[in-house]
Amino acid sequence: QVQLVESGGGLVQAGGSLRLSCAASGFTFNAYSMGWFRRAPGKEREFVAAASWTGGRTRYADSVRGRFTISRDGAKRTVYLQMNSLKAEDTALYYCGRRNAMWTWGTDSPNDFGSWGQGTQVTVSS
């Protein structure tokens, strides 16, 4: 079955960096766009970044553009999120998601993604 396993979270000071990884299995990885989302305490899950099935197209939330970079490695079946210049407001549980339909690229609603992993906690101290 579809499985996504996130890792790489941790505690970091403001201005620091982290790289999150999402290992995928159970589906044709190179046929699906992938995304990163996050949920801060008391808030709904929000879009962070997405990469198309080839990785040739990427999109970012305004709040992270220029600081975060999404990438993917088809051979390793892994999606990455490089996070630089971290801020306290980036503190959240970060999730990796697979777009529901193959070969699609479009809106960034969490409803368009599924098969969520368990998440990895990122805490940025100010």
N, C-alpha and C positions, 0 to 999 in steps of 0.2 A: 504494500500500500504506500501511498504518498507519505513521505516523511521529510520534515525540515528540522534541522538541529542548529540552533544559533549558539555562538560562543564568542568570547573576546571582551565581554563587558567587564566593568570594574569601577573602582574609585579613582578619580583623577582630579588634579587641581585645575581650576579655570586657566585656560590658555594651553592646556595639554592636548594630547592626541590619544586616540584608541583606534584599533581596527577590528571591526566585527566580521565574523564569518558565518555563513549559513551553508551547511552541507545538505545537499538534496539527494533523495533516492526514491525509487518506486515509480518514476515517470520519465518521459523523454525530455530531459532537461533542456536540450537545445531547441525545443519547440515552444517554450513558454517564456513570456516576459516575467520578470521577478521584481519584487519591490520590498522596500524596508518601510516599516511603520513604527510608531512609538505611542506609548500611552503613559502620561504623567499621572500621578495620584489625583483622583477627583476629576479627571478629564477623559474625553473620549479618545479612541485610537485615531491618530492622525498620520497622514501621508508624509514621508520623509524623502524618499528617492525611488526611482524605478529604472530598470534597464530592459531594453527589448531582448528578444530571444537570441539575437546575435551579439548584443551588447553595443551595437552601432548607434542606437538612440538611447539617450538618457534624459531624465527629467528630475527636477528637484523642487522641494518646497522653498518658498521665498526665504524662509527663516534659516535655511542651511546652505543655500546656494553660495558657492565660493569658498565654503569651509569643508563641506562633505563631498566625497567622491564615491560613486557606486561603480563596481566593476564585476565581471564574472569570468570564470574559467571553466570552459566546457569540458575539458579533459578531467578536471578535478570535481566537476559538478558542484561548484561552490560559487556563491555570491558574496561579495565583500562590501563593506562600507567603511571607508577611511574617513575618520572624523578628526579634523584639526581645529585649532582655536576654539576649543570647547568652552561653553558658557554654562552657568548654573541652570539656565532654563532648558538646557539639553537633557537634564536629568529625567530619566524615564525608563520604562521597560521597552526594549527594542525587539520588534518581531520581524521575521522574514515571512513573506507570503508569495504564493504562486498565483499568477493570474488564472482566472477560472477557465478561460478558453485558450486553445492553442492559437498561435500566430496572430495574436491581437495586441493592439497598442492603443491606448486611449485614456479614458478618465482615470483619476487617481483615487477613486472612492474605495474604501476598504471593502465595500460590497462586491467589487470587481475582482477581489482576490480571495483566496482561501487556503486551506491546508496549512494553517498557521503552525509555526513551531511553538516551543514553550516560552521563548523570549530570553533575552539576556539583559541584566540590569546595568544601566550606566548611571553613575552618580558623579556629578561634577561639584566639587567644593569651591566656594568663592573665597 
